[in-house]
Amino acid sequence: MATRKVGSAGRFGVRYGKTIRQRIVDVEKKQRKLQKCPYCHRLMVKRISLGIWECKKCDSKFTNRAYFVE
Ligand SMILES: [Zn+2]
């Protein structure tokens, strides 16, 4: 059975299991959008690197979740 309905996580192949790949898809969907700044609440936050984020609006740099901002 070669049906792939997991989108961007299809590249990981079958060996990680479906649930884990579904989680990766969820994370990557969030990651691709601009994130919301916890200080000025605008969608202007870009990911600098793992867990480090920067808001283009109020210039704050902060740490948060590795792949998206809570
Ligand atoms: Zn901000």
PDB file of the backbone (N, CA, C, O) and the ligand in Angstrom, with CONECT records:
HET     ZN  A 101       1
ATOM      1  N   MET A   1       0.840  -1.193   0.000  1.00  0.00           N
ATOM      2  CA  MET A   1       0.000   0.000   0.000  1.00  0.00           C
ATOM      3  C   MET A   1       0.878   1.247   0.000  1.00  0.00           C
ATOM      4  O   MET A   1       1.704   1.440   0.892  1.00  0.00           O
ATOM      5  N   ALA A   2       0.689   2.079  -1.000  1.00  0.00           N
ATOM      6  CA  ALA A   2       1.588   3.214  -1.130  1.00  0.00           C
ATOM      7  C   ALA A   2       0.869   4.545  -0.977  1.00  0.00           C
ATOM      8  O   ALA A   2       1.373   5.588  -1.395  1.00  0.00           O
ATOM      9  N   THR A   3      -0.288   4.500  -0.385  1.00  0.00           N
ATOM     10  CA  THR A   3      -1.050   5.738  -0.261  1.00  0.00           C
ATOM     11  C   THR A   3      -0.361   6.684   0.732  1.00  0.00           C
ATOM     12  O   THR A   3      -0.034   6.306   1.857  1.00  0.00           O
ATOM     13  N   ARG A   4      -0.155   7.907   0.284  1.00  0.00           N
ATOM     14  CA  ARG A   4       0.457   8.908   1.162  1.00  0.00           C
ATOM     15  C   ARG A   4      -0.545  10.021   1.412  1.00  0.00           C
ATOM     16  O   ARG A   4      -0.873  10.792   0.510  1.00  0.00           O
ATOM     17  N   LYS A   5      -1.022  10.097   2.633  1.00  0.00           N
ATOM     18  CA  LYS A   5      -1.922  11.222   2.919  1.00  0.00           C
ATOM     19  C   LYS A   5      -1.383  12.081   4.049  1.00  0.00           C
ATOM     20  O   LYS A   5      -2.145  12.719   4.775  1.00  0.00           O
ATOM     21  N   VAL A   6      -0.082  12.093   4.190  1.00  0.00           N
ATOM     22  CA  VAL A   6       0.501  12.853   5.293  1.00  0.00           C
ATOM     23  C   VAL A   6       1.216  14.108   4.817  1.00  0.00           C
ATOM     24  O   VAL A   6       1.908  14.754   5.604  1.00  0.00           O
ATOM     25  N   GLY A   7       1.064  14.467   3.543  1.00  0.00           N
ATOM     26  CA  GLY A   7       1.598  15.727   3.049  1.00  0.00           C
ATOM     27  C   GLY A   7       3.094  15.830   3.169  1.00  0.00           C
ATOM     28  O   GLY A   7       3.824  14.947   2.717  1.00  0.00           O
ATOM     29  N   SER A   8       3.560  16.913   3.780  1.00  0.00           N
ATOM     30  CA  SER A   8       4.975  17.234   3.757  1.00  0.00           C
ATOM     31  C   SER A   8       5.840  16.208   4.478  1.00  0.00           C
ATOM     32  O   SER A   8       7.049  16.155   4.253  1.00  0.00           O
ATOM     33  N   ALA A   9       5.247  15.405   5.331  1.00  0.00           N
ATOM     34  CA  ALA A   9       6.051  14.428   6.065  1.00  0.00           C
ATOM     35  C   ALA A   9       6.230  13.138   5.273  1.00  0.00           C
ATOM     36  O   ALA A   9       6.859  12.198   5.759  1.00  0.00           O
ATOM     37  N   GLY A  10       5.689  13.082   4.071  1.00  0.00           N
ATOM     38  CA  GLY A  10       5.846  11.901   3.249  1.00  0.00           C
ATOM     39  C   GLY A  10       7.291  11.564   2.984  1.00  0.00           C
ATOM     40  O   GLY A  10       7.637  10.404   2.762  1.00  0.00           O
ATOM     41  N   ARG A  11       8.144  12.588   3.009  1.00  0.00           N
ATOM     42  CA  ARG A  11       9.560  12.383   2.740  1.00  0.00           C
ATOM     43  C   ARG A  11      10.242  11.528   3.803  1.00  0.00           C
ATOM     44  O   ARG A  11      11.337  11.017   3.569  1.00  0.00           O
ATOM     45  N   PHE A  12       9.626  11.366   4.946  1.00  0.00           N
ATOM     46  CA  PHE A  12      10.246  10.553   5.986  1.00  0.00           C
ATOM     47  C   PHE A  12      10.023   9.060   5.776  1.00  0.00           C
ATOM     48  O   PHE A  12      10.584   8.230   6.492  1.00  0.00           O
ATOM     49  N   GLY A  13       9.201   8.730   4.791  1.00  0.00           N
ATOM     50  CA  GLY A  13       8.970   7.320   4.537  1.00  0.00           C
ATOM     51  C   GLY A  13       8.086   6.693   5.599  1.00  0.00           C
ATOM     52  O   GLY A  13       7.477   7.398   6.404  1.00  0.00           O
ATOM     53  N   VAL A  14       8.015   5.381   5.602  1.00  0.00           N
ATOM     54  CA  VAL A  14       7.054   4.731   6.484  1.00  0.00           C
ATOM     55  C   VAL A  14       7.653   4.359   7.838  1.00  0.00           C
ATOM     56  O   VAL A  14       6.919   3.979   8.751  1.00  0.00           O
ATOM     57  N   ARG A  15       8.944   4.460   7.978  1.00  0.00           N
ATOM     58  CA  ARG A  15       9.542   3.825   9.147  1.00  0.00           C
ATOM     59  C   ARG A  15       9.314   4.542  10.468  1.00  0.00           C
ATOM     60  O   ARG A  15       9.609   3.987  11.527  1.00  0.00           O
ATOM     61  N   TYR A  16       8.793   5.771  10.428  1.00  0.00           N
ATOM     62  CA  TYR A  16       8.552   6.446  11.701  1.00  0.00           C
ATOM     63  C   TYR A  16       7.146   6.224  12.234  1.00  0.00           C
ATOM     64  O   TYR A  16       6.839   6.600  13.365  1.00  0.00           O
ATOM     65  N   GLY A  17       6.299   5.619  11.428  1.00  0.00           N
ATOM     66  CA  GLY A  17       4.938   5.395  11.898  1.00  0.00           C
ATOM     67  C   GLY A  17       4.037   6.570  11.575  1.00  0.00           C
ATOM     68  O   GLY A  17       4.497   7.705  11.443  1.00  0.00           O
ATOM     69  N   LYS A  18       2.768   6.292  11.452  1.00  0.00           N
ATOM     70  CA  LYS A  18       1.842   7.295  10.958  1.00  0.00           C
ATOM     71  C   LYS A  18       1.591   8.417  11.963  1.00  0.00           C
ATOM     72  O   LYS A  18       1.509   9.586  11.586  1.00  0.00           O
ATOM     73  N   THR A  19       1.471   8.066  13.216  1.00  0.00           N
ATOM     74  CA  THR A  19       1.140   9.070  14.211  1.00  0.00           C
ATOM     75  C   THR A  19       2.216  10.131  14.309  1.00  0.00           C
ATOM     76  O   THR A  19       1.920  11.324  14.373  1.00  0.00           O
ATOM     77  N   ILE A  20       3.459   9.696  14.320  1.00  0.00           N
ATOM     78  CA  ILE A  20       4.561  10.633  14.434  1.00  0.00           C
ATOM     79  C   ILE A  20       4.637  11.531  13.211  1.00  0.00           C
ATOM     80  O   ILE A  20       4.890  12.731  13.321  1.00  0.00           O
ATOM     81  N   ARG A  21       4.414  10.937  12.046  1.00  0.00           N
ATOM     82  CA  ARG A  21       4.453  11.767  10.844  1.00  0.00           C
ATOM     83  C   ARG A  21       3.313  12.776  10.833  1.00  0.00           C
ATOM     84  O   ARG A  21       3.479  13.898  10.356  1.00  0.00           O
ATOM     85  N   GLN A  22       2.153  12.380  11.359  1.00  0.00           N
ATOM     86  CA  GLN A  22       1.042  13.317  11.433  1.00  0.00           C
ATOM     87  C   GLN A  22       1.415  14.493  12.322  1.00  0.00           C
ATOM     88  O   GLN A  22       1.051  15.637  12.046  1.00  0.00           O
ATOM     89  N   ARG A  23       2.131  14.203  13.372  1.00  0.00           N
ATOM     90  CA  ARG A  23       2.561  15.272  14.277  1.00  0.00           C
ATOM     91  C   ARG A  23       3.514  16.225  13.567  1.00  0.00           C
ATOM     92  O   ARG A  23       3.441  17.442  13.739  1.00  0.00           O
ATOM     93  N   ILE A  24       4.401  15.658  12.773  1.00  0.00           N
ATOM     94  CA  ILE A  24       5.341  16.496  12.031  1.00  0.00           C
ATOM     95  C   ILE A  24       4.596  17.423  11.070  1.00  0.00           C
ATOM     96  O   ILE A  24       4.944  18.595  10.931  1.00  0.00           O
ATOM     97  N   VAL A  25       3.575  16.888  10.415  1.00  0.00           N
ATOM     98  CA  VAL A  25       2.780  17.709   9.501  1.00  0.00           C
ATOM     99  C   VAL A  25       2.145  18.874  10.251  1.00  0.00           C
ATOM    100  O   VAL A  25       2.168  20.007   9.771  1.00  0.00           O
ATOM    101  N   ASP A  26       1.587  18.608  11.409  1.00  0.00           N
ATOM    102  CA  ASP A  26       0.966  19.662  12.200  1.00  0.00           C
ATOM    103  C   ASP A  26       1.960  20.750  12.557  1.00  0.00           C
ATOM    104  O   ASP A  26       1.676  21.941  12.422  1.00  0.00           O
ATOM    105  N   VAL A  27       3.137  20.324  13.016  1.00  0.00           N
ATOM    106  CA  VAL A  27       4.169  21.276  13.410  1.00  0.00           C
ATOM    107  C   VAL A  27       4.610  22.106  12.215  1.00  0.00           C
ATOM    108  O   VAL A  27       4.769  23.322  12.322  1.00  0.00           O
ATOM    109  N   GLU A  28       4.804  21.457  11.091  1.00  0.00           N
ATOM    110  CA  GLU A  28       5.302  22.197   9.931  1.00  0.00           C
ATOM    111  C   GLU A  28       4.272  23.164   9.381  1.00  0.00           C
ATOM    112  O   GLU A  28       4.632  24.198   8.820  1.00  0.00           O
ATOM    113  N   LYS A  29       3.022  22.848   9.531  1.00  0.00           N
ATOM    114  CA  LYS A  29       1.982  23.789   9.119  1.00  0.00           C
ATOM    115  C   LYS A  29       2.055  25.061   9.943  1.00  0.00           C
ATOM    116  O   LYS A  29       1.953  26.166   9.410  1.00  0.00           O
ATOM    117  N   LYS A  30       2.232  24.897  11.237  1.00  0.00           N
ATOM    118  CA  LYS A  30       2.329  26.064  12.112  1.00  0.00           C
ATOM    119  C   LYS A  30       3.597  26.842  11.824  1.00  0.00           C
ATOM    120  O   LYS A  30       3.612  28.073  11.829  1.00  0.00           O
ATOM    121  N   GLN A  31       4.655  26.096  11.572  1.00  0.00           N
ATOM    122  CA  GLN A  31       5.972  26.708  11.406  1.00  0.00           C
ATOM    123  C   GLN A  31       6.027  27.600  10.180  1.00  0.00           C
ATOM    124  O   GLN A  31       6.735  28.606  10.182  1.00  0.00           O
ATOM    125  N   ARG A  32       5.298  27.254   9.145  1.00  0.00           N
ATOM    126  CA  ARG A  32       5.398  27.971   7.891  1.00  0.00           C
ATOM    127  C   ARG A  32       4.755  29.355   7.968  1.00  0.00           C
ATOM    128  O   ARG A  32       5.146  30.266   7.238  1.00  0.00           O
ATOM    129  N   LYS A  33       3.785  29.508   8.836  1.00  0.00           N
ATOM    130  CA  LYS A  33       3.131  30.812   8.960  1.00  0.00           C
ATOM    131  C   LYS A  33       3.988  31.739   9.811  1.00  0.00           C
ATOM    132  O   LYS A  33       4.864  31.299  10.556  1.00  0.00           O
ATOM    133  N   LEU A  34       3.711  33.041   9.679  1.00  0.00           N
ATOM    134  CA  LEU A  34       4.319  33.967  10.615  1.00  0.00           C
ATOM    135  C   LEU A  34       3.669  33.747  11.973  1.00  0.00           C
ATOM    136  O   LEU A  34       2.476  33.463  12.073  1.00  0.00           O
ATOM    137  N   GLN A  35       4.468  33.883  12.997  1.00  0.00           N
ATOM    138  CA  GLN A  35       3.958  33.611  14.329  1.00  0.00           C
ATOM    139  C   GLN A  35       3.550  34.898  15.022  1.00  0.00           C
ATOM    140  O   GLN A  35       3.926  35.999  14.622  1.00  0.00           O
ATOM    141  N   LYS A  36       2.770  34.718  16.070  1.00  0.00           N
ATOM    142  CA  LYS A  36       2.235  35.874  16.773  1.00  0.00           C
ATOM    143  C   LYS A  36       3.157  36.289  17.912  1.00  0.00           C
ATOM    144  O   LYS A  36       3.604  35.460  18.705  1.00  0.00           O
ATOM    145  N   CYS A  37       3.428  37.570  17.974  1.00  0.00           N
ATOM    146  CA  CYS A  37       4.319  38.087  19.011  1.00  0.00           C
ATOM    147  C   CYS A  37       3.603  38.124  20.361  1.00  0.00           C
ATOM    148  O   CYS A  37       2.497  38.656  20.458  1.00  0.00           O
ATOM    149  N   PRO A  38       4.215  37.571  21.392  1.00  0.00           N
ATOM    150  CA  PRO A  38       3.573  37.580  22.709  1.00  0.00           C
ATOM    151  C   PRO A  38       3.595  38.958  23.370  1.00  0.00           C
ATOM    152  O   PRO A  38       2.935  39.165  24.389  1.00  0.00           O
ATOM    153  N   TYR A  39       4.348  39.900  22.799  1.00  0.00           N
ATOM    154  CA  TYR A  39       4.442  41.236  23.398  1.00  0.00           C
ATOM    155  C   TYR A  39       3.494  42.217  22.729  1.00  0.00           C
ATOM    156  O   TYR A  39       2.720  42.898  23.402  1.00  0.00           O
ATOM    157  N   CYS A  40       3.555  42.292  21.384  1.00  0.00           N
ATOM    158  CA  CYS A  40       2.695  43.264  20.706  1.00  0.00           C
ATOM    159  C   CYS A  40       1.537  42.585  19.977  1.00  0.00           C
ATOM    160  O   CYS A  40       0.691  43.265  19.396  1.00  0.00           O
ATOM    161  N   HIS A  41       1.492  41.271  20.000  1.00  0.00           N
ATOM    162  CA  HIS A  41       0.382  40.486  19.444  1.00  0.00           C
ATOM    163  C   HIS A  41       0.166  40.675  17.949  1.00  0.00           C
ATOM    164  O   HIS A  41      -0.953  40.544  17.452  1.00  0.00           O
ATOM    165  N   ARG A  42       1.233  40.982  17.245  1.00  0.00           N
ATOM    166  CA  ARG A  42       1.117  41.051  15.797  1.00  0.00           C
ATOM    167  C   ARG A  42       1.767  39.836  15.160  1.00  0.00           C
ATOM    168  O   ARG A  42       2.678  39.234  15.728  1.00  0.00           O
ATOM    169  N   LEU A  43       1.299  39.491  13.997  1.00  0.00           N
ATOM    170  CA  LEU A  43       1.857  38.331  13.299  1.00  0.00           C
ATOM    171  C   LEU A  43       3.113  38.726  12.539  1.00  0.00           C
ATOM    172  O   LEU A  43       3.154  38.697  11.309  1.00  0.00           O
ATOM    173  N   MET A  44       4.124  39.091  13.291  1.00  0.00           N
ATOM    174  CA  MET A  44       5.350  39.574  12.670  1.00  0.00           C
ATOM    175  C   MET A  44       6.577  38.830  13.165  1.00  0.00           C
ATOM    176  O   MET A  44       7.697  39.322  13.028  1.00  0.00           O
ATOM    177  N   VAL A  45       6.385  37.670  13.728  1.00  0.00           N
ATOM    178  CA  VAL A  45       7.500  36.965  14.347  1.00  0.00           C
ATOM    179  C   VAL A  45       8.088  35.934  13.387  1.00  0.00           C
ATOM    180  O   VAL A  45       7.387  35.085  12.837  1.00  0.00           O
ATOM    181  N   LYS A  46       9.385  36.042  13.213  1.00  0.00           N
ATOM    182  CA  LYS A  46      10.102  35.084  12.375  1.00  0.00           C
ATOM    183  C   LYS A  46      11.004  34.208  13.218  1.00  0.00           C
ATOM    184  O   LYS A  46      11.524  34.644  14.244  1.00  0.00           O
ATOM    185  N   ARG A  47      11.186  32.991  12.791  1.00  0.00           N
ATOM    186  CA  ARG A  47      12.051  32.076  13.528  1.00  0.00           C
ATOM    187  C   ARG A  47      13.496  32.317  13.106  1.00  0.00           C
ATOM    188  O   ARG A  47      13.825  32.228  11.923  1.00  0.00           O
ATOM    189  N   ILE A  48      14.351  32.620  14.066  1.00  0.00           N
ATOM    190  CA  ILE A  48      15.771  32.826  13.790  1.00  0.00           C
ATOM    191  C   ILE A  48      16.493  31.491  13.747  1.00  0.00           C
ATOM    192  O   ILE A  48      17.182  31.173  12.778  1.00  0.00           O
ATOM    193  N   SER A  49      16.330  30.732  14.786  1.00  0.00           N
ATOM    194  CA  SER A  49      16.834  29.367  14.796  1.00  0.00           C
ATOM    195  C   SER A  49      16.009  28.578  15.796  1.00  0.00           C
ATOM    196  O   SER A  49      14.984  29.057  16.282  1.00  0.00           O
ATOM    197  N   LEU A  50      16.444  27.396  16.096  1.00  0.00           N
ATOM    198  CA  LEU A  50      15.655  26.505  16.939  1.00  0.00           C
ATOM    199  C   LEU A  50      15.277  27.179  18.259  1.00  0.00           C
ATOM    200  O   LEU A  50      16.140  27.418  19.104  1.00  0.00           O
ATOM    201  N   GLY A  51      14.017  27.478  18.432  1.00  0.00           N
ATOM    202  CA  GLY A  51      13.550  28.038  19.691  1.00  0.00           C
ATOM    203  C   GLY A  51      13.800  29.521  19.876  1.00  0.00           C
ATOM    204  O   GLY A  51      13.443  30.087  20.909  1.00  0.00           O
ATOM    205  N   ILE A  52      14.413  30.162  18.882  1.00  0.00           N
ATOM    206  CA  ILE A  52      14.684  31.599  18.992  1.00  0.00           C
ATOM    207  C   ILE A  52      13.874  32.355  17.945  1.00  0.00           C
ATOM    208  O   ILE A  52      13.903  32.021  16.761  1.00  0.00           O
ATOM    209  N   TRP A  53      13.162  33.361  18.390  1.00  0.00           N
ATOM    210  CA  TRP A  53      12.218  34.073  17.540  1.00  0.00           C
ATOM    211  C   TRP A  53      12.464  35.567  17.623  1.00  0.00           C
ATOM    212  O   TRP A  53      12.941  36.074  18.639  1.00  0.00           O
ATOM    213  N   GLU A  54      12.136  36.266  16.551  1.00  0.00           N
ATOM    214  CA  GLU A  54      12.302  37.717  16.556  1.00  0.00           C
ATOM    215  C   GLU A  54      11.077  38.374  15.962  1.00  0.00           C
ATOM    216  O   GLU A  54      10.575  37.958  14.917  1.00  0.00           O
ATOM    217  N   CYS A  55      10.600  39.406  16.640  1.00  0.00           N
ATOM    218  CA  CYS A  55       9.443  40.155  16.162  1.00  0.00           C
ATOM    219  C   CYS A  55       9.917  41.340  15.337  1.00  0.00           C
ATOM    220  O   CYS A  55      10.729  42.147  15.790  1.00  0.00           O
ATOM    221  N   LYS A  56       9.392  41.430  14.110  1.00  0.00           N
ATOM    222  CA  LYS A  56       9.805  42.516  13.224  1.00  0.00           C
ATOM    223  C   LYS A  56       9.164  43.839  13.622  1.00  0.00           C
ATOM    224  O   LYS A  56       9.615  44.910  13.217  1.00  0.00           O
ATOM    225  N   LYS A  57       8.117  43.748  14.413  1.00  0.00           N
ATOM    226  CA  LYS A  57       7.359  44.957  14.748  1.00  0.00           C
ATOM    227  C   LYS A  57       7.959  45.672  15.954  1.00  0.00           C
ATOM    228  O   LYS A  57       8.245  46.868  15.898  1.00  0.00           O
ATOM    229  N   CYS A  58       8.147  44.933  17.037  1.00  0.00           N
ATOM    230  CA  CYS A  58       8.620  45.592  18.249  1.00  0.00           C
ATOM    231  C   CYS A  58      10.063  45.205  18.563  1.00  0.00           C
ATOM    232  O   CYS A  58      10.580  45.545  19.627  1.00  0.00           O
ATOM    233  N   ASP A  59      10.718  44.488  17.632  1.00  0.00           N
ATOM    234  CA  ASP A  59      12.142  44.174  17.758  1.00  0.00           C
ATOM    235  C   ASP A  59      12.496  43.324  18.965  1.00  0.00           C
ATOM    236  O   ASP A  59      13.654  43.306  19.382  1.00  0.00           O
ATOM    237  N   SER A  60      11.550  42.635  19.521  1.00  0.00           N
ATOM    238  CA  SER A  60      11.910  41.793  20.653  1.00  0.00           C
ATOM    239  C   SER A  60      12.367  40.426  20.156  1.00  0.00           C
ATOM    240  O   SER A  60      11.827  39.861  19.206  1.00  0.00           O
ATOM    241  N   LYS A  61      13.358  39.939  20.825  1.00  0.00           N
ATOM    242  CA  LYS A  61      13.869  38.613  20.528  1.00  0.00           C
ATOM    243  C   LYS A  61      13.602  37.749  21.742  1.00  0.00           C
ATOM    244  O   LYS A  61      13.887  38.148  22.870  1.00  0.00           O
ATOM    245  N   PHE A  62      13.065  36.589  21.519  1.00  0.00           N
ATOM    246  CA  PHE A  62      12.710  35.773  22.665  1.00  0.00           C
ATOM    247  C   PHE A  62      12.823  34.298  22.323  1.00  0.00           C
ATOM    248  O   PHE A  62      12.906  33.911  21.158  1.00  0.00           O
ATOM    249  N   THR A  63      12.824  33.494  23.361  1.00  0.00           N
ATOM    250  CA  THR A  63      12.837  32.052  23.153  1.00  0.00           C
ATOM    251  C   THR A  63      11.441  31.513  23.386  1.00  0.00           C
ATOM    252  O   THR A  63      10.689  32.025  24.215  1.00  0.00           O
ATOM    253  N   ASN A  64      11.116  30.495  22.658  1.00  0.00           N
ATOM    254  CA  ASN A  64       9.801  29.877  22.807  1.00  0.00           C
ATOM    255  C   ASN A  64       9.947  28.438  22.361  1.00  0.00           C
ATOM    256  O   ASN A  64      11.048  27.888  22.384  1.00  0.00           O
ATOM    257  N   ARG A  65       8.867  27.832  21.962  1.00  0.00           N
ATOM    258  CA  ARG A  65       8.919  26.478  21.445  1.00  0.00           C
ATOM    259  C   ARG A  65       9.856  26.415  20.245  1.00  0.00           C
ATOM    260  O   ARG A  65      10.071  27.412  19.556  1.00  0.00           O
ATOM    261  N   ALA A  66      10.402  25.244  20.010  1.00  0.00           N
ATOM    262  CA  ALA A  66      11.409  25.090  18.965  1.00  0.00           C
ATOM    263  C   ALA A  66      10.842  25.366  17.568  1.00  0.00           C
ATOM    264  O   ALA A  66      11.533  25.940  16.727  1.00  0.00           O
ATOM    265  N   TYR A  67       9.608  24.969  17.316  1.00  0.00           N
ATOM    266  CA  TYR A  67       9.113  25.024  15.942  1.00  0.00           C
ATOM    267  C   TYR A  67       7.944  25.968  15.738  1.00  0.00           C
ATOM    268  O   TYR A  67       7.592  26.260  14.595  1.00  0.00           O
ATOM    269  N   PHE A  68       7.335  26.453  16.803  1.00  0.00           N
ATOM    270  CA  PHE A  68       6.292  27.450  16.650  1.00  0.00           C
ATOM    271  C   PHE A  68       6.151  28.197  17.960  1.00  0.00           C
ATOM    272  O   PHE A  68       6.674  27.767  18.988  1.00  0.00           O
ATOM    273  N   VAL A  69       5.451  29.304  17.922  1.00  0.00           N
ATOM    274  CA  VAL A  69       5.284  30.117  19.118  1.00  0.00           C
ATOM    275  C   VAL A  69       3.949  29.786  19.762  1.00  0.00           C
ATOM    276  O   VAL A  69       2.927  29.684  19.083  1.00  0.00           O
ATOM    277  N   GLU A  70       3.965  29.623  21.051  1.00  0.00           N
ATOM    278  CA  GLU A  70       2.731  29.310  21.760  1.00  0.00           C
ATOM    279  C   GLU A  70       1.957  30.564  22.065  1.00  0.00           C
ATOM    280  O   GLU A  70       0.883  30.497  22.662  1.00  0.00           O
TER     281      GLU A  70
HETATM  282 ZN    ZN A 101       6.215  42.193  18.791  1.00  0.00          ZN2+
END
